[in-house]
Amino acid sequence: MSPQPTDAEGDAGVESTHDLVADAGAEGLRLDLWLARRLPSLSRARLQGLIGDRHVLVDGAAARASTRLRPGQAVVVRLPAPVPATPEPEDIPLDIVHEDAHLLVVDKPAGLVVHPGAGTPSGTLVNALLRHVEDLSGIGGVLRPGVVHRLDRGTSGLLVVAKDDETHRALSRQFSSRRVEKEYLALAHGVPRSRSGTISATIGRHPVHRKKMTVEAPRGREALTSWFREEAFDGACLLRVRIHTGRTHQIRVHLASIGHPVAGDDTYGGTRTPSSRHAEARDALRSLARPALHAARLAFTHPATGEVVVFASPLPPDLEVVVRRLRAARIR
């Protein structure tokens, strides 16, 4: 018989757990293979996802799918509470840069997740949009209505949302054919020797750290990023970055791959010790509570009018303060 969860699976809002003990037959087996045998109701892919998200503990510590088991080890599998099938409208403030009958452009603050998902069932941009807009495009599904493209939780800046399916399809075609211009401002560690450059390196899922992407993945996808150095500081620089493809974490991965990670990015080396000579510059970089990345410019052809529309957003206050401190340290 399969082990019973400690809480009733399927109850809305309840996290369930399976408490297991590795038996004699587990000797030397991979964790994911053994769990697939013990918990047949969960697919191996689902189990690997839970392991990658650190929801599986072996003797109290997060383990890898490839962990080899020993008899007697305690294995705990935590199943996060299910995400509600339909997001609810929520009264979350929105900074709307533009709105018409077909679409709206939002200036997303850092910390706001774009759509509901595992671990974030509410409090997202989609929840805010459902309160503000009566009828969003349904192409993205019930969890992503109107969402044409995304920004990471820690990234601030411009994002376009479709109100109807025709607009959604037209915008999606522009994104897939690389006709949308997306420019970012990034505060990065170090100062590149050249004033500008291009990074062409494939990006794929990290083979070990499944929440990370890497340029060294065995089956990476084409990714192209160009950058221009706007301003140089003591041990850091402000870059204007344009992405020509839309890979997950593209700017963060590409800049880290050339030795200039986005400051404040604890996933890709952006919280390393600053190389700045002055204490004020070092303190400014250490003060960042999120990756210093901002979607500053967005340009596309409006599906209804055929005109090219351009939107711009200045650095938000948290990043502007750091830049001012870096400028002050530079002139001392």
Buried (B, 14 or more C-beta within 10 A) or exposed (E): EEBEBEEEBEEEEBBBBBEBEBEEEBEEBBBBBBBBEBBEEBEBEBBBBBBBBEBBBBEEEEBBBEBEBEEEBEBBBBBBBBBBEEBEEBEBEBEBBBBEEBBBBBBBBBEBBBBBEEEBBBBBBBBBBBEBBEEBBBBBEEBBBBBBBBBBBBBBBBBBBBBBBBBBBBBBEBBEEEEBBBBBBBBBBBBBEEEEBEBEBBBBBBEEEBEBBBBEBEEBEEBBBBBBBBBBBBBBBBBBBBBBBBBBBBBBBBBBBBEBBBBBBEBBBBBBEBBBEBEBBBBBBBEBEBBBBBBBBBBBBBBBEEEEBEBEBEBBEBBEBBBEBBBBBBEE
